[in-house]
Amino acid sequence: MCIIITQKHIKFPHGGYVVTATIVCLILFLPLLVAIKEEIGIWNSKKQPLTNVVVQKPPVAESKASPPRSTQLEEKSVDSWHSNVFNPPNRGEDYTILQALLSVDMLIIFVATFCGLGSSLAAIDNLGQIGEALGYPTLTISTFASLVSIWNYSGRVFSGFITEALLAKYGFPRPLMMTIVLLLSCVGHLLIAFPFDGSIYVASVLIGFSFGAQLTLLFTIISELFGLKFYSTLFNCGQLASPIGSYVLNVKTAGVLYDREAHKQFPNLGHVSVKELTCIGVHCYRLSFIIMAAVTGFGALASLILVIRTRKFYKGDIYKKFRDDTTTSGGEMTMTPSSISQGDEQKR
């Protein structure tokens, strides 16, 4: 990020590009060292002599006789696909698709995603025109896009490991991090609505960071609250609010208000020519981003309701189910090839 900002203000010599490109390539290839180290460890472990270990299965309990097939069919007919839609399991258990989509928690997540990701996408899509309206040069405008991309990645990483650490140590509800991130995005929108010298730099960082963090938190919260059985369908349904929010806030709000301000600057031109006009001034996006800031603030309040609803769930052991499943599967031991060979020797 520092290199990108520096090269927009200082003319780099050819040697400078070579040095910076070399450093970036080295950083990109550093993860290969981890893979190489693991492969060497596996290779060394294969060279070690094998030891025979006898693994015995626990005694199998006698299974009860299964009920007649007709009885099973009757039970399946009673438990129809819609019988438990409004009787969902506890949080963290595997919800069906309809149980999750019709739950209050998913509705709150949808509203928060509509407000947060929708407004962030609208801001990112309009960064070029925002910089042009505020009189920034072309090189600086491209810097805004670079900052958004860099901090988008930073937000994804930060929201992942920081919330995991806070959750493990303090029982920190993950939706509360969503509330904090939405408030950061709200500040970014206000910096665009009421700009000062260099405020768009800060706004690009805040909006990019919050956008990446929201995506990671959205997927994680859905998996924790509704289980993993239908996770691939549920997280796609959850992020469906993002393009809908972007369309409403970008096309129907920011686009319409920008065209109206542009037409005010050139009142003698007809409405057909408004699309070809460029609005110049701080007023071009002021009302649009005040609306986006208000919408994002509403999304933060919605996510705060989810915090209140799920605080007991996150105070408990949300990973207990997975540990129990691991213990159960670990108890079902099978015979290894080494134990089979040892058994043959004992028979001889």
VOKEPA-587300 format. One record per residue (C-alpha): x, y, z. Coordinates in steps of 0.02 Angstrom, whole numbers, plus 32768, in hexadecimal, padded with zeros to 4 digits. Layout:
<sites>
c1 | c2 | c3
X | Y | Z
...
</sites>
This chain:
<sites>
c1 | c2 | c3
8000 | 8000 | 8000
808E | 8077 | 802B
80E0 | 8052 | 7F83
803F | 8075 | 7F24
8023 | 811C | 7F7B
80DA | 814E | 7F67
80E1 | 8129 | 7EAD
8048 | 8197 | 7E90
80A6 | 822E | 7ED3
815B | 8206 | 7EA6
8199 | 81D2 | 7DFB
81EA | 8128 | 7E10
8289 | 80FC | 7DAE
8292 | 8055 | 7D55
8301 | 800F | 7DDF
827E | 803B | 7E61
81FB | 7FD4 | 7E06
8274 | 7F41 | 7DFB
829A | 7F47 | 7EB6
81E4 | 7F58 | 7EEC
81AB | 7ED0 | 7E73
8231 | 7E5B | 7EB7
81FB | 7E7B | 7F6B
8144 | 7E5B | 7F40
8170 | 7DB8 | 7EE6
81D4 | 7D7C | 7F7C
8142 | 7DA0 | 7FF0
80CB | 7D44 | 7F7C
8139 | 7CA9 | 7F78
8156 | 7CA4 | 8035
80C0 | 7C2F | 8055
811A | 7BAC | 7FEB
8196 | 7B98 | 807A
810A | 7B59 | 80EA
80D6 | 7AD7 | 8069
818A | 7AA0 | 804B
81A7 | 7A8E | 8107
810D | 7A21 | 8119
813F | 79B4 | 8086
81EC | 799A | 80CF
819E | 7969 | 8176
812C | 78EB | 8120
81BE | 78A4 | 80BC
8227 | 788F | 815A
8198 | 783A | 81B5
8187 | 77BB | 8128
823E | 778C | 813B
8228 | 775D | 81F2
820D | 76A2 | 8219
8159 | 766D | 822A
811A | 762D | 82D2
8091 | 75AD | 82E4
7FFE | 75EF | 8345
7F69 | 7584 | 8371
7EC7 | 75E4 | 8365
7E2E | 758C | 83A7
7D7B | 75B5 | 8385
7D08 | 75CB | 841B
7C82 | 7546 | 842F
7BF0 | 7569 | 83BE
7B4C | 7575 | 8419
7AC1 | 750A | 83D6
7A54 | 7573 | 8366
799C | 756F | 8381
7931 | 7527 | 82FA
7900 | 75AC | 827E
7847 | 75D3 | 8272
77E6 | 7595 | 81DD
77F8 | 75F6 | 813B
7742 | 762A | 813F
775D | 767D | 81E8
77F5 | 76DC | 81A6
7792 | 771C | 8112
7708 | 7758 | 8185
7786 | 77B8 | 81F1
77D4 | 780A | 8157
772B | 783F | 8117
7703 | 7892 | 81BD
77A9 | 78F2 | 81BF
778A | 7954 | 8120
7800 | 79D8 | 80DA
779B | 7A68 | 8125
776D | 7A1D | 81CD
77FC | 7A6B | 8231
7813 | 7B0E | 81D2
77D9 | 7B76 | 8266
7825 | 7B02 | 82E7
78E0 | 7B18 | 82C9
7968 | 7AC3 | 8331
79DA | 7B1D | 83A9
7A59 | 7B98 | 8366
7AF2 | 7B40 | 8325
7A93 | 7AA4 | 82F1
7A71 | 7A7C | 823B
79DD | 7AE1 | 81FB
7980 | 7AB3 | 815E
797F | 7B35 | 80D4
78CE | 7B6E | 80F9
78EB | 7B71 | 81B5
7980 | 7BE3 | 819D
7933 | 7C55 | 811A
7894 | 7C6F | 8180
78EF | 7C8D | 8225
78FB | 7D37 | 8277
79B9 | 7D2A | 8280
79C8 | 7D15 | 81C3
7953 | 7DA8 | 81A8
79C2 | 7E16 | 8214
7A5D | 7DDA | 81B8
7A08 | 7E02 | 8112
79DE | 7EB4 | 814B
7A8E | 7ED3 | 818D
7ADA | 7E8F | 80EC
7A65 | 7EF7 | 8080
7A98 | 7F95 | 80DD
7B51 | 7F71 | 80F7
7B8D | 7F18 | 805A
7B11 | 7F76 | 7FEC
7B50 | 8021 | 8022
7C07 | 7FEA | 801B
7BF3 | 7FA9 | 7F69
7B9C | 804A | 7F36
7C2C | 80B0 | 7F7D
7CB1 | 8045 | 7F28
7C59 | 804D | 7E80
7C53 | 810B | 7E88
7D04 | 812C | 7EC6
7D40 | 8164 | 7E1B
7CB5 | 81E3 | 7E04
7CC6 | 821B | 7EB9
7D7E | 8243 | 7E9E
7D56 | 829B | 7DFB
7CCC | 8302 | 7E4C
7D41 | 8338 | 7ED8
7DCB | 8369 | 7E60
7E4A | 82DF | 7E81
7EC5 | 82B6 | 7DF3
7EB9 | 8211 | 7D95
7F4F | 81C3 | 7DED
7F05 | 81E8 | 7E97
7E5D | 819E | 7E65
7EB3 | 80FB | 7E36
7F04 | 80FD | 7EE2
7E57 | 80F9 | 7F31
7E2F | 8058 | 7ED5
7ED4 | 800C | 7F0D
7EB3 | 803B | 7FC2
7E07 | 7FEB | 7FBD
7E4E | 7F48 | 7F78
7EDC | 7F40 | 7FF7
7E6F | 7F66 | 808E
7DE6 | 7EF4 | 804E
7E5F | 7E63 | 8064
7E99 | 7EA8 | 810D
7DE5 | 7EAE | 8149
7DC8 | 7DF8 | 8119
7E63 | 7DBE | 8178
7E4A | 7E2F | 820F
7D94 | 7E01 | 822B
7DC1 | 7D4A | 8222
7E4E | 7D33 | 829F
7E24 | 7DC5 | 8313
7D70 | 7D8E | 832F
7DA9 | 7CDB | 8346
7E23 | 7D10 | 83CD
7DA3 | 7D80 | 8424
7D20 | 7CF7 | 841B
7D93 | 7C74 | 8467
7DD1 | 7CE5 | 84F3
7D3B | 7D52 | 8520
7CA4 | 7D03 | 84CB
7C9C | 7D9C | 8459
7C00 | 7D90 | 83EA
7C32 | 7D8F | 8334
7B9B | 7DFB | 8300
7BDF | 7E83 | 8373
7C77 | 7E90 | 8302
7BFD | 7EA4 | 8271
7BB0 | 7F39 | 82CE
7C5B | 7F89 | 82E7
7C8A | 7F6F | 8231
7BE7 | 7FBD | 81F5
7C07 | 8055 | 8262
7CB4 | 8066 | 8212
7C62 | 8061 | 8167
7BE7 | 80E6 | 81A0
7C7B | 8158 | 81CC
7CC4 | 813A | 811F
7C22 | 8170 | 80CB
7C1B | 820E | 8134
7CCE | 8239 | 8101
7C95 | 8236 | 804B
7BF6 | 8298 | 8070
7C58 | 831F | 80CD
7D06 | 8318 | 807D
7DA3 | 8373 | 80B0
7E54 | 836B | 8070
7E89 | 82B4 | 8066
7DE6 | 8271 | 80AF
7DC8 | 81FE | 801A
7E68 | 81A0 | 8044
7E24 | 817A | 80F1
7D78 | 8152 | 80AC
7DC2 | 80D6 | 802E
7E1E | 807D | 80BB
7D86 | 8074 | 812D
7D0C | 803E | 80A6
7D83 | 7FBC | 805D
7DAB | 7F75 | 8109
7CF5 | 7F6C | 813E
7CC0 | 7F1D | 8099
7D3D | 7E8E | 80AB
7D17 | 7E76 | 8163
7C5B | 7E6E | 8144
7C70 | 7DE2 | 80C5
7CD6 | 7D76 | 813B
7C62 | 7D96 | 81CD
7BC7 | 7D71 | 8164
7C04 | 7CC5 | 8131
7C43 | 7C9A | 81DF
7BA5 | 7CD0 | 823B
7B35 | 7C6D | 81C5
7B9D | 7BCF | 81DD
7B9C | 7BE2 | 829B
7AE3 | 7C08 | 82B1
7A97 | 7B93 | 822F
7B12 | 7B03 | 8224
7B76 | 7ABF | 8192
7AFC | 7A44 | 8143
7AB2 | 7AC3 | 80C9
7B39 | 7B46 | 80DD
7B60 | 7B58 | 8023
7AAB | 7B86 | 7FFE
7A91 | 7BF3 | 8096
7B29 | 7C63 | 8080
7AF9 | 7C82 | 7FCA
7A4A | 7CB1 | 8004
7A97 | 7D21 | 808A
7B06 | 7D81 | 8013
7A74 | 7D98 | 7F99
7A4F | 7E37 | 7FFA
7AF4 | 7E82 | 7FBE
7AC8 | 7E9B | 7F04
7A17 | 7ECF | 7F33
7A5A | 7F54 | 7FA9
7ADA | 7F8C | 7F28
7A52 | 7FA2 | 7EA5
79E1 | 8006 | 7F18
7A6A | 8076 | 7F61
7AD7 | 8086 | 7EC6
7A62 | 808B | 7E31
79C1 | 80CB | 7E7E
7A0E | 8140 | 7EFF
7ABE | 817C | 7ED7
7AA5 | 8175 | 7E1A
7A02 | 81D7 | 7E1B
7A41 | 825B | 7E95
7AE5 | 8270 | 7E35
7A87 | 828B | 7D92
7A17 | 830A | 7DE7
7AAC | 836D | 7E28
7B01 | 8364 | 7D7E
7A65 | 83A6 | 7D29
7A5F | 8438 | 7DA4
7B0D | 846E | 7D6A
7AD5 | 846C | 7CB5
7A1D | 849E | 7CB7
7A19 | 84CA | 7BFF
7A39 | 8416 | 7BC8
79AD | 8397 | 7BBA
7998 | 82FA | 7C20
79DF | 8291 | 7B93
7A8A | 82E1 | 7BA8
7A92 | 82CC | 7C64
7AE9 | 8223 | 7C56
7B79 | 8276 | 7BF9
7B90 | 82FE | 7C7B
7C0D | 82FE | 7D0A
7BDD | 834C | 7DAE
7C68 | 83AF | 7E02
7C62 | 83DF | 7EBA
7C4A | 839B | 7F68
7B8D | 83A2 | 7F56
7B89 | 831D | 7ECD
7B8B | 8288 | 7F45
7B64 | 82DD | 7FEA
7AAD | 82AB | 7FF8
7ACF | 81FD | 7FB2
7B51 | 81D4 | 8035
7AED | 8221 | 80C2
7A65 | 81A5 | 8092
7AE4 | 8117 | 8089
7B2A | 8145 | 8134
7A7A | 8142 | 817C
7A55 | 809A | 812A
7AF9 | 8051 | 816B
7AD1 | 8091 | 8219
7A29 | 8039 | 8210
7A85 | 7F9A | 81DE
7AF5 | 7FAD | 8277
7A5B | 7FB9 | 82E6
7A14 | 7F1D | 8294
7AB4 | 7EBD | 82B4
7AB1 | 7EF9 | 8368
7A08 | 7EA3 | 837B
7A5A | 7E03 | 833E
7AE1 | 7E1C | 83C2
7A5D | 7E21 | 844A
7A06 | 7D87 | 8405
7AA5 | 7D1F | 83F7
7B0C | 7D58 | 848D
7AE3 | 7CBC | 84F3
7B0F | 7C4D | 845F
7BBA | 7C9B | 844B
7BDB | 7C97 | 8506
7BCA | 7BDB | 84FF
7C37 | 7B5B | 84A7
7C05 | 7B6F | 83F1
7C82 | 7AE9 | 83B9
7C47 | 7A63 | 8432
7BE2 | 7A0C | 83AA
7C7B | 79F6 | 833C
7CE4 | 79B2 | 83CB
7C5B | 7935 | 83F7
7C52 | 78FC | 8342
7D0F | 78E7 | 833F
7D0C | 7881 | 83E0
7C82 | 7812 | 839D
7CDA | 77F2 | 82F9
7D7E | 77D5 | 8355
7D2E | 774B | 83BB
7D07 | 76E8 | 831F
7DB3 | 769D | 8303
7DE1 | 762B | 8275
7E69 | 75AB | 825D
7F08 | 75ED | 820D
7F74 | 7587 | 8194
7FFB | 7577 | 821A
7F80 | 7530 | 8298
7F40 | 74B4 | 8218
7FEE | 7475 | 81F5
8011 | 7465 | 82AF
7F6F | 7404 | 82C5
7FA3 | 738B | 823D
8049 | 736D | 8294
7FF1 | 7347 | 8339
7F82 | 72C7 | 82E3
801B | 7270 | 829E
</sites>
